[in-house]
Amino acid sequence: MRLIPSKFIIATLSVILFACHSETQPASARTNTSSKFHENPISAPVAPLTYDTTSAASRNIIDQLDNFYRRQVRAGFNGSVLIANKGKVIYERYFGYSNKERKIPLSTNSSCQLASVSKTFTGGAILYLYEHKYLNLDDLVQRYIPEFPYNGITVRMLLDHRSGLPDYTKWVPVYSKDNATPISNAAMLSMMVQHKPHVEFRPNTRFKYCNTNFAILAIVLERVTGMNYSYFMSKYIFQPLGMAHTFIYNPVSGLPAEAAISYLSNWFRVPDMFADGVYGDKGIYSTPEDMYRWDQSFYQNKLLSNETIELAYGPCSFEKPGIKNYGLGWRMLCYPNGNKIIYHNGFWHGNNTSFYRFIKEDMTIIVLGNKYTTSIYHQAPVIYSIVKGVDVTNGFDTDD
């Protein structure tokens, strides 16, 4: 039996709209009267990951996955893989080098640049503030960043990419002579205030994926909490969830020794450039095991309630007729039968990342690559077919 019958994949837009909540759903939070965040981090105990790798069924799946990844490695794949099903890790492998020059292999401690998968963390942090009533999703961005030079854009529109803002990775080089030195979020905002690059469309009229949205959300977080983004994420998300090898990249201090180097397909190291100092849209380094702890936190409601999680999964951006949509920090495949695949891919320099969550089945696919290859974006359908024993479906997205 196939995961998604083909008749569902070609369903009409009207059915898709029924399957997903409207993007106009109002937020119920009221902004806390306190000007700074003063909550205590969660203190739930961090349990070790559990594994199922010895049963006959698991061994059969592992053998098939090993065969699949032998072919992937021959085709140029260099990266880390973790696959879990129903709360247990069934496959975990590390292929190739963290540091090619020094012949350091990838391992459980090799943190990799998540690229745009970082957006799931920024979105989660904003929803964490929303749930604690420190901000309202339908407030104008100018409430939190008074100098923000665009009217009519709300926090929600940043989260679901309906703001119309131009992508800073494209307009910063227009106004800056130095595109090699990393800039900060604050510097990017200052340039935005000074030059006010043209919006691409009127706010909330359509969807367009844009890195600027999540870079601005990181500033919103800092203004609301009075904390640096890196400090807040570490104290309130990474540490409480036991994500010991997850951090925000700082180009001034550089990478820790165990972090994975970013390589192009020819093993050429990718140097930093202006956008490497901007965080929120990217910039988080993590490992497959840490990412799985992030994944499982949603099932266990460690950070967010079911109501808030459904809010993140529900609002759809209606990219075009079909199953593809974007929630609040998550890409989604919304099927007419009510099933949803929650995921995000990433691409930055030589890093390609893929994070798929089959939420009704509690199945997770995490692939982190530090040597450029777009094949990573096509692995999830094959992996799913092997684990579930079904035909490979065509219902997966490969956008970065």
Secondary structure, DSSP 8 states (H G I E B T S, - for coil): --SS-HHHHT--HHHHHHHSB-TT--------SSSS--------------B--SSHHHHHHHHHHHHHHHHHHHTT--EEEEEEETTEEEEEEEESEEETTTTEE--TT--EE-GGGHHHHHHHHHHHHHHTTS--TTSBGGGT-TT---SS-BHHHHHTT-S----HHHHHHHH-S--SS---HHHHHHHHHHH----SS-TTSS----HHHHHHHHHHHHHHHSS-HHHHHIIIIITTTT-TT-EE--TTT---TTS---B-TTS-B----GGGG--SSS-EEE-HHHHHHHHHHHHTTSSS-HHHHHHHHSB----SSSSEEE-SS-EEEE-TTS-EEEEEEEEETTEEEEEEEETTTTEEEEEEESB--GGGGGHHHHHHHHHHT----S------
